[in-house]
């Protein structure tokens, strides 16, 4: 089973799942193989679930959770929050908000 952070909510994918395309939001993707679970943080992307029960995950970034440093994530969140408060253009505001969204999701993944 694979659980993906779709924009519509967490979605579990098991054999026999209906063919689907879903957009991914920043969050945790978990791969369940027997009793083992491997978790990755994905920043965005898509999952394509095929009628033959195969799934393709296309992620902009995917990092195993155990390789992330919670202190660096919190530092990044603080930096992007500061950038948002001092942003003067729409582009600066959008870039800062994206940074906040991704770092907030990273922080949630690491502290839960």
C-alpha positions as CSV (number, residue, x, y, z in Angstrom):
1,X,0.0,0.0,0.0
2,X,1.0,3.6,-0.6
3,X,-0.5,6.6,1.2
4,X,-0.1,9.8,-0.7
5,X,-0.8,13.4,0.4
6,X,-3.2,14.4,-2.3
7,X,-4.6,17.9,-2.5
8,X,-8.0,16.4,-1.7
9,X,-6.7,14.6,1.4
10,X,-4.7,11.5,2.3
11,X,-5.3,8.8,-0.3
12,X,-4.4,5.1,0.2
13,X,-3.6,3.1,-2.8
14,X,-4.1,-0.7,-2.7
15,X,-4.2,-3.3,-5.4
16,X,-7.3,-3.0,-7.5
17,X,-7.6,0.8,-6.9
18,X,-9.6,2.6,-9.6
19,X,-7.5,4.4,-12.2
20,X,-6.9,7.9,-10.9
21,X,-4.7,11.0,-11.3
22,X,-4.2,13.1,-8.2
23,X,-2.2,16.2,-7.5
24,X,0.2,16.0,-4.5
25,X,0.5,18.7,-1.9
26,X,3.5,19.0,0.5
27,X,3.4,16.2,3.0
28,X,4.3,12.6,3.8
29,X,4.1,9.8,1.3
30,X,4.4,6.4,3.0
31,X,5.2,3.1,1.4
32,X,3.9,0.0,3.2
33,X,5.7,-3.3,2.4
34,X,4.6,-6.0,4.7
35,X,5.3,-4.8,8.2
36,X,7.9,-2.2,7.0
37,X,6.9,1.4,6.4
38,X,9.2,3.9,4.6
39,X,8.2,7.6,4.7
40,X,9.2,10.3,2.4
41,X,8.5,14.0,2.4
42,X,7.2,15.2,-1.0
43,X,7.0,18.9,-1.9
44,X,4.5,18.5,-4.7
45,X,3.8,16.5,-7.8
46,X,1.3,13.9,-9.1
47,X,0.3,10.3,-8.6
48,X,-0.9,8.3,-11.5
49,X,-2.8,5.1,-10.5
50,X,-3.2,2.7,-13.4
51,X,-5.9,0.1,-14.0
52,X,-3.3,-2.7,-13.6
53,X,-2.7,-1.6,-9.9
54,X,0.6,0.1,-10.6
55,X,1.1,3.6,-9.4
56,X,3.6,6.2,-10.7
57,X,4.5,9.0,-8.3
58,X,6.0,12.1,-9.9
59,X,7.4,14.3,-7.2
60,X,9.3,17.6,-7.6
61,X,11.3,16.6,-4.4
62,X,11.1,13.4,-2.4
63,X,13.4,13.0,0.7
64,X,13.3,10.2,3.3
65,X,12.1,11.6,6.6
66,X,15.0,10.3,8.5
67,X,17.4,12.5,6.4
68,X,15.7,15.8,7.5
69,X,16.9,18.0,10.4
70,X,14.0,19.5,12.4
71,X,16.2,22.4,13.5
72,X,17.0,23.4,9.9
73,X,13.3,23.1,9.0
74,X,12.3,25.4,11.8
75,X,15.0,27.9,10.9
76,X,13.8,27.8,7.3
77,X,10.2,28.4,8.4
78,X,11.3,31.4,10.5
79,X,13.3,32.8,7.5
80,X,10.4,32.5,5.1
81,X,8.0,34.0,7.7
82,X,10.3,37.0,8.0
83,X,10.5,37.3,4.2
84,X,6.8,37.3,3.9
85,X,6.4,40.2,6.4
86,X,9.0,42.3,4.5
87,X,7.8,41.4,1.0
88,X,6.8,44.3,-1.2
89,X,6.0,42.7,-4.5
90,X,3.4,40.0,-5.4
91,X,6.3,37.7,-6.6
92,X,8.2,38.1,-3.3
93,X,4.9,37.4,-1.3
94,X,4.2,34.3,-3.4
95,X,7.7,32.9,-3.1
96,X,7.7,33.5,0.7
97,X,4.2,31.9,1.1
98,X,5.4,28.8,-0.9
99,X,8.4,28.5,1.4
100,X,6.1,28.8,4.5
101,X,3.7,26.2,3.2
102,X,6.5,23.7,2.4
103,X,8.4,24.3,5.7
104,X,5.2,24.1,7.7
105,X,4.4,20.7,6.1
106,X,8.0,19.5,6.8
107,X,7.7,20.6,10.4
108,X,4.4,18.8,10.8
109,X,5.9,15.7,9.3
110,X,8.9,15.7,11.6
111,X,7.0,16.6,14.8
112,X,4.1,14.2,14.5
